[in-house]
Amino acid sequence: MKTLRPLSISLRLALLFATVAMLAFALMGGYLYQSLAVKMAHHDDAELLVRVNLLRHFLADVHGTEELERSSLPFLNGIFDVEGCILQLRTLDGKLLLQTAVPSAALPAIAPVAASRTTSLSDIRDWMPAAGTGRMLSAIAVLGDTAHTPVRITIAREHSERTVMLKRYSWELTLVVCIAGLLVTLLGFLIVRRGMQPLHAVIGKANDISTHRLNTRLAVDQVPAELQELGKAFNAMLARLEEGVQRLSGFAADLAHDMRTPISTLRVQTEVALAHTRSKEEYQHLLASNLEEYERLAQMIENTLFLARADNAQLAVQRQVLDATAELERIRDYFEGLAEEAGVFLTITPGNVCIDADPILFQRAVGNLVSNAIQHTPPGGAIRLAASDTALGPQIAVENSGPGIAPEHMAHIFDRYYRANPARSTGTASAGLGLAIVRAIMELHGGDVSAFSVPNLTTLVRLQFVR
Amino acid sequence: MHILIVEDEPKLGAYLRKGLLESGFITDLAITGEEGLHMALEGSYELILLDVMLPKADGWTVLRKLREQSEVPVLMLTARDEVSDRVKGLELGADDYLVKPFAFVELVARMKTLLRRGPVRTAEVIRVADLEMNVLRRRVTRAEQRIDLTAREFALLQLLVSRHGEVLSRSLIASQVWDMNFDSDTNVVDVAIRRLRSKVDDPFELKLIHTVRGMGYVAEDRG
């Protein structure tokens, strides 16, 4: 299924903005409409009261039913002939004296206000004409004759006029709200787009970056505050990429360079051997010698790959709790014969220390250090392995007597392919990588490695693990 | 022992056949994945050496289809050794995994392990020529003469004679005798062998421990 592309931020913001604006307009329109409707209703009700009161006064001056029927009714019929207004006058026994207009639906019978009481707003009732709503009021008036003949007044209003007006008003309001909403959306979109300009500048900058120009950086102080964090993160990512690419090309160069030695050996010895017919023993010797060079190449690739993966944290570290002293004993056991042949004493200063580490990587790190130490300790010297607990965490120390490391080499001994003495260690496969591997292993464990040396006396390498 | 090799690199394939023939295996060679799968399903092989990068169908595909019908042991050969690749191979049902470039002796050792069905029975007394090793009593004699060995020397000699005739690489020896599982470039194993020889071989006419240059060591009677 094809997934929809997410909306652009500009459009998203403009739509949100428009929604909020529409909501506000609609609320405002609703309020205006309501308050107008209430005011109009109130106005109509007040008018009903006034009319009933006027009628009561008018009827009080009519002397008897006769006069009423003769002169007053035509007059009243004339002045109440208003659109939407119905006036009924009845005697108390229900005889219709006057009806100015026929109501669109029958008027309900409601209790009239007694003659002794003044009418008020609360006496007004609703009724249901054929269309819309209506209001009505009923009251008793007395004529001005001596008998005080009572007459029942009913005035009703059909609100159709008002309804039509309100309807038109609501249409106008809706239209205005819609137009305003569209206008706000459009303007919002334009404004947001303008506001997004700095983002496009960042994109332009990002487009300029290629592997050859990884040193390009965004000018963080020239972008708006919101984009500064993004700019910083972006720059940090560039820095990491640059470092990674440099490291990678460094790796490739180092590896290629280091492979030249064994390959030229292989090539020369094979060419020389093939130039003339040789004895069987010579061929066997050649093949065996080639095999040793192949072994070196394979080791070199293996070590380089190990470092590359450690750099990318692609190695799975399978941690176990190790008894440091027992592990050191095993390593001493392994190297003891070699040390004896070299005339070097291998001792352990035990400590009750537990280390959370990958056992094979631990062996490899300490093994590399011990094998290095045996190579650099003169006969009669000593190598001391120690495990101790420090404030930072468990620590393994490998110390050997001997010429030590010259200060100018000290900063580089853990670098890949670094050799203090280029001519010396060409015989071994991991030459130049052993200490780099130690450092990589320590970094995989979150710890680090450090070295100290007193020339012509001692060299100390410390593996600091974390708790 | 009938072995199928599925390997598209002609030189490597040819030399694998030659080497395995000399080690006592009968081999067939397939050079594409399709051909390999067909042969594996039609023939009856005791072990299959399967390269991962193959034309037509790669090693993973061959392995998956093969496992639908057959339980024959499969040893994968590959130049890629990312952890995820190993896991993939083992999940699909490979029995072992060997990364190129590998040592031939290592390949033979792994093949023998895969072919050795069931638990390995350690012999109580091992004899090679006039050397007699009593594993239970931890006694070693040559020509009736008692030889005193340290614990490590005993373990080393036991490894060599229990697999006599088989070339053992240095890393295998370091792993089996000292449980050191990293490839180091030190000559610890050579020193240990030298010391062992001084006790086991030097006083006698017949030498039993031989160096195979570039590969490792083998114990055998070449007299």
Interface residues (C-beta under 8 A of the other chain):
Chain A: L287 A288 S289 N290 L291 E292 Y294 E295 L297 A298 Q299 I301 E302 L305 Q314 L315 A316 R330 I331 D333 Y334 F335 G337 L338 E341 I360 Q363 R364 G367 N368 S371 I374 T428 A429 S430 A431
Chain B: D81 E82 V83 P101 A103 R152 A174 W178 D179 M180 N181 F182 D183 S184 D185 T186 N187 V188 V191 A192 R195 R213 G214 M215
